[in-house]
């Protein structure tokens, strides 16, 4: 997706007024250009002041509007999500939610549309513009009722909800007609039991009531309960692997699995969650940074424009787990000495791993002892096994005992990893409260007296060399169906193709019309797995 222009042009008077209102008439970041206008250079993303955030948010809104006019709804949704991420006022937040709701409605994502309408009204969307927003919400409610097979006036809503959402104890859906909804919104009546509104916000029809009635969509591969079962059950020695596998070690292959029982194609032999994961930069504004699910209603971290979440629950869990430490670093990384995105991702991964293995810096000494015990084990096959004799996917010892392949790495690669680790520990020491005290940069000219910093740097260096061998990309496949109304029959029937023959051999002039399905690869995240 193309982002907005990096430079925003505006007339002299407009920019002066905007800057004066926000920064006491300081034109920081502005340079004069031809024609008496000013150019504001946008640093994306960076630890910058509110003036820059205002213009970044506005530029993404303009870009989203352009995509919306052209009918690129998914691109528009992503742009509005970026506008929301950089919004620094209730006004910008309300407009971002309102604009995104329009694209969501046209994409027939009615539940998500209602959630954004609710958020826009909560943040005081201008009263003179609420009519269109209300009408869109009413239409979305009608569409949801159709999906639930409910007549908007006469059907038994409770019965349908119970059939579609068994065991749901949520209160009954409102039965107001569309005219009643209109009156309540326009008159600003308070909905009984609703939460207090922000100043300038109005009471409204509870759109979240209807949004909550739409059952979550289960992926096809999860609809079968037997899908995620290991063949022969879990192994006693490696609970994440099938009982038909055994861990072995050889000089040629290193540590590896050996099949001890018969497996058929399609059998699941290993199943485990990632020990740590980070999301790809390309998916920052399309997927939740905590659970990695695709979301069209992402909400940003209140402290940075980088991390996005599908719900308040994910945002809270991520903050408690890792993001409270990562947040100030993520805001700096993209503008730090022009570091390229591959190095930024590596820094993000090793910092995330350190946060997890040290429980946010509270178990550094325990980790030192655990690593000492692990390194004293002379058996390569059982390296990283716990004291109970198992290879536990969630054990710190197992994670840090993965292969490093140091003897096969070039010196220049090792040097690069050392520099990345040094930069990561400096960022943690100077920008966060990860260590018992926050250091000044001058304090770190000689770190020989800071044992904790040296140890954490060594852990992150180890993580660098491990991840280049043990880190995997998790991908999803998106199926896109093309319009077949103009399918050229001759392209399919005048040439014979075997089932496995590449469709790229179809002549270029008929390629788009001959294919009906395209598989588009997406890469939401990198994960570190504890497999041998």
N, C-alpha and C positions, 0 to 999 in steps of 0.2 A: 504494500500500500504506500502510495506517495504521501508524504507529509506536507504541511503547509510551507509556504516560502519561509526561508530563514530570516528574511528582512521584511519588516512591516513598514509601509509608507503611509503617512498621514499628513494632513495639512498642519501648518505651523501652529495655528491657534488651537486645534484639537489636541495635539500632542502636549502643548504647553499646559492646557487645562487639566488633562489627565494626569500629567506628572505632578503638577502643583497640588492637585487634590490628594495624591497618595504619598508624595515624597517631599513635601514642603518646598516646591518649585525647584527641586534638584533634577537636572537632566542627565542623570547617570545612565550610561549605556547608549546615549544618543550621539549621532554625528550628523553634521549638516551636509546635505547633498545638493545637487543642482536643482534649481527651481524654488528655492526657499523652503523646502520641506526637510524633514528630519527622518533619518533611518534608524530604527531600533534593531540592533542585532539580537536575535533570539538564541540563547544558549540552551540546547535541548539534550537531556534535561540537566539542570545544574542547581547548585545551592545559591539561588539568586533572590532578589528582593521582590516585593509584591507587585511592583510596576511591570516587571518582566512576566511574572505569572499571569497578570491580567491580559497582556497582549498575546501570550502563548495560548491561553484559553480561548481568547477571541479568534485567533487564527485557526485553531482546530474547529471552532464552531463554523467559521466561514467555509472551511474545507469540507466539513460535513454537509453543509447546505448545498454545496456544489455537487457532491456525490448523490445527495437525495434528489436533486432536480434531474440528474441523469439516470435515476433509477437504480443506482448502486447502493442498495439498502444496507448490505453487510458492511461495506466500506463506510457508509454514513454512520452506522452504529459505532464502529470503531473510532471514528473521528470524534463523535460526541462523547464517547467514553474518555478520550484524551482531553477533550475540553473540560469535562467534569473533573478529571484528575488534577488539572492545573487551576481550577476555579478557586478564587480566594475570597469570595463573598457569597452571601445567600442569593443575590440576584443572578450571578453567573451559574451557581449550582442549579437554581430553579430552571433557568433557560436550557441548560444542558440536559436535564431530565425531561423537560417538555419536548425538546427537539428529538431526543432519542425515542420518546414514546411514539412520535409520528412514524419514524422508520420501523419501529417494532410492530406497529399496527399494520402497516402495509406489508410487512413480512409475515403477517398472520400469527405473530407471537403475542396473543392477546393477554395472556397472564403477565408476561413481562411488561407489556404496554401499561397495564393497570398499576403495576408496581411503580413505574416511573412517573405516572400521572400523580399517584399518591405522594411520591417524594417531591415532585414539583410544587404541589399545593402546600406541603409541609414547610417548604422553604420560601413561602410568600410569593408565589408566581403573581405577576401584576394582574390586578382585578380586571382591567380593561381587556386583557387577553384570555381570560379564563373561559369565555364562551366556547371557543374552538376546542380547548382542552377538555371541557366538560362533555361536549358533543362526541369527541373521540372516545372518552371513557364510557359514555352510554352505549356507543356502537360496539365497543369491545365487550361490554357486559352482555349485550344481545348475542354476540357471536359465541361467547362462552356458554351461555344458556343453550344455544343451538347444539354446541358440542356435547353438553350434558343431557341433551334430549329433553330439555325443559321448556315448556311454554312460558313466556315471560309473565303471564298474568294468571293462568289457571292451573298450572301443573303443581304436583306435590314435590317441591324442591327437596325437602328433607329425605324423602324416599329415594330420590335419584342419588343424592349425595351418599347415603348409606350404602347403596348398591355399588357406587364407584369407589368410595373410600371407606371400606368396612373398618369398624373400630375407631373411627374419628369422632372425638367428643367435642369438636368445635361447635360453637353456638350456631343457631339456625341462620340461614341466609336472609338478608333483608328482602322484603316482598314489595318494596316501593316500585311504583310504575316509573316509566321514564319521565313523565311530567313531575312526579313527586321528587325524583332525583334532582331534576332541574331546579325546582323551587327551593330545595334544601341547600343546594350549593349557592345559588344566587342570593338567597336571603341570609346565608351565613349562620344557619342554625347549628347548635352544638349537638353532636351525636353522643348519646348517653354512653358513658364508660370510656370515651376516647381519651387519649393522652393529651396533656397540655400542648398547645401549639406555640411555635415561635412567634415573636412579635411580627405583626404584618401578615401572618398566615390566617387563612380562613378555614372554618369547619367545612366538611364536605361529605358526600356519600362515601362510605367506607369501601373503597375499591379493593382493598386487600382482602375483604371478605370473599369477593368473587375470584380473585387471583388464587386464593388458597384452596378453592374448590377443584382446581384442575389437577388431576393426579400426576405425579412426576413420571416422566417417560423413562422406562427401563431400557437400557441397551439390549439389543436382540440376544447377544451372547450371555446376558445375565438372566434372561427369562427362564432358562432351564436351570433348576437347582443343582443338577448333577454336573454342570459344565466345569465348575471349579474344584473338582475332587481329584486328588492324586490317585493314579493307578496303583493298586495294592496298598493304599494308605500311606501315612507318613513313616519315615524311617526313625528308628530310635536314636541313632547317632546324629542324623541331620534331619530335624523335624520338617524343614522346608522342602525336602526331597522325598521322592517315592521310596518305599521299602524295597523296591527292586533295583536300587542303586547303592553302590558302596564307594566310599572315598578311598582313593589310592594315590600313590606318589611314585614317580619315576624320574630319572635324570632327563629323559627325552621330553616328557610332557609336563613335568612339574606335578602339581596336585590336580587331580581330575576325577571324574566319575567313571565308574565301571558298572555296566548292566549285569545284574545277577539273576534276573528273571526276564521272561519274554515280554516285549512291548510291541504294540501294534501302531501303525501310523495314526496320529491324532491323539494318542494317549498323553496325558499330562504327567511329566516326570518331575517337575519342580515348580513350586508356587510360593513366592514370597514378596512381601512389600519392600520397597527400597529403604535402605537405612537412612539415607538423606537424598534430597532432590532439590534442584533449582529449575526454574522455568526458562525457556529460551526467550531472548529479547524479542524475537518476532511474535511471540505469543503473550507479551506483557499485557496487552489490552484486549485480549479475546478469551483468556483462560484465567481461572482463579489461581492465585499464587500459592494457596495452601492445599486445596484438594485437587487442583489441576483440571477441574471440570470446565467444559465449555460453557460460558455464561454470557448472556446478552444484557444483563443488569449489573455489571461490575460496579462496585463501590470502592473508592480509593482509600488508602491509608490517610488518616487526617494529618500526618506529619510529613509525608513525602508524596510526590506524584507518580512514583514507580510501582509500588505494590498495589495490586487490585484483587478484590475478593468478591465471591458470589453471594455472600451473606454476612451479616453481623457476627454470626457464630464463627465462621472461618476467619474473619478479621481478628476476633478476640483470641482464638486459639493460636493463630500465627504470631500475634504480638507477644503472647505469653511464652511461646516456644522459642522463637528466634528473632522475630522482626524488630523487637525493641532494641536489639543490639545492631542489627544490620541496617536499620533505617537511616541513620546519619551517614553511613558509608555509601549506601546506594545513591544518595543524593550527590555525592562527590565523584564517584567513579567515572562517569561518562565524560567529564571534562578534565579529568586528572591527567595532565601531561600527554594528552592525546593518546591515551592507552586504547588499543584496538579492542573490539568486542570479544574476541576469543580470550584475551587476557583478562578482561573484565569478568567473563563467565567463569574462568578458572579461579579468580580471586573470590568471587561469590561462592563457588563450590567449597573451597577450602575453609573459608570463614564459617559457612554453614556447618561443615563437618566438625570444626573445632567447637562451635557452640553446642552441638548435640553431644559430643563425647565428653565435654566438661560440664554439662548441665548449666549452660550460660555462665561459665566461669566459676561456678561454686564447687566443683569437684576436680580441680587441677591436681592437687596432691594425691587424691585417690587414683586418678588416671596415671600418674607417674608410677605408683606402686603396681598397678595392674599391668602396665607395659613392662615393668621390670620382671614380673612373674612370667609373662608371655614370652619374653626374649630369652628366658632361661630354659625354655623347652627345646631339647635338641632334636625332637622328632618332627620332620618336615610335614608328615602326613597329618598330624594332630595340632599343627600350629594354629593358635587362635581358639582352640577348644576351651570351653569353660571348665571350672573345677569339677563339674559333674560329668565331664567327658562327652559333651555334645558340641556341635557347631551351631550355635544359636544366631539366627539372623539379626537379632536385636542386641547382641552383646558387643560392647565396645572393643573387647579383646579380639573378637572375630573380625570386626571391621578393620582394625588397624593391623591385622596380620595377613592381609591380602598381598599378593605378589607385587614387588616393586620393579623387578627386572633391571636393577641398577647396573649390572655388569654389561648389559647390552646397549646401554644408552650412550649417545655421544656427549662429550664434555660440554659442548655449547648448550645442549638441551638441559643438562643438569644445572648449569650456571643460570639459565633463564628461570628455572623453577626456584632457585635460591633467591633471585631478585624478587620474584613474585611473592614468595613467602615473607621476605623482609618487608616489602611494602604492606602486605596484609597485617602483619603484627604492629607496624607503625600506625596504621589506620585504627586498629583496635585500641591501641594505647592512647592515642591522642584525640580520637573522635567519639569514643564510647565509654561506658562505665563497666566494661567487661572485666577489667582488672580492679583490684581494691582501690586504686587511685587513678585519676586521669593525668597523664604525663604531658609536659610541654615538649615540643620538638627538640629543643636544645638539650633536654635531659637525656635524650636517646643517642647522643653522639658516641657514648661508650656504654654498651648495655651489659658489659661483663658482670656488673653487680646486680643485674635484674634476672634472677634465676627463672622466675615464672615466664618472663617474656621470651627468654632463650628457649625454654622448653616448648612453649606454644608455637614458636617459629619452627622448631624442629618437627612438631606434629604436622603443621601445615605443609612443610616441605615433603614430609612422608606422604601426605595426602596428594600432593601434586603428582608424584611419581606413581602412586597407586592408581589414581583416577585415569591416567592415560592408558592404563591396561584394563581396569575393572569398571569403568563408567560406561553406561549404555544409554542410548537415546530411546525413549518410548514414543512410538508414533501411532497415529490413528489414521484410518482411511476414510475419506469422505467420498461418497458415491454421488456423482452428478449426472442426472439424466438429461440428455439433449432432446430438443424438439425433433420428432421423427416425421413430422407432417410432410417434409420435403425429401424424404429418404429416396435416393435414386436406386430403383430396383436393379438396374443393370449393373451397378457397382457390386451387388451381392451375388447376382445369379450368372453373370458372364464369366466370373472367375471362381475357381474352387480353392478353398483354403482348408487345410487340416485344422483341427481344434486348437492345436498348440502353435500354429503358425503365427508369426508376428503380424499384427494388423498394420504396422508401419509399411508393409509392402503394398498396401492399397495406394493407388495413385494419389498424389497430393491434392488434386482437384476434387476428389471424392472422399477424402479422409474424414472431414467433419460431418458429412452427411451419412457416411457408412457406419460410423461408430455410434452406439447408443449409450454407452457408459464410459466414463472416464474415472479412473482412480487417482485422486489427488493426495499426495503425501503431505502430512503435517507432522511437526515435531514439537510437541508441547514441552518436553522437559528432558534433562539429563538426570540419571539416577545412578547411585552407587549401590551395588548388590553384593551380598556376602556369599555368593556361590564360590566354590573352590576354583 
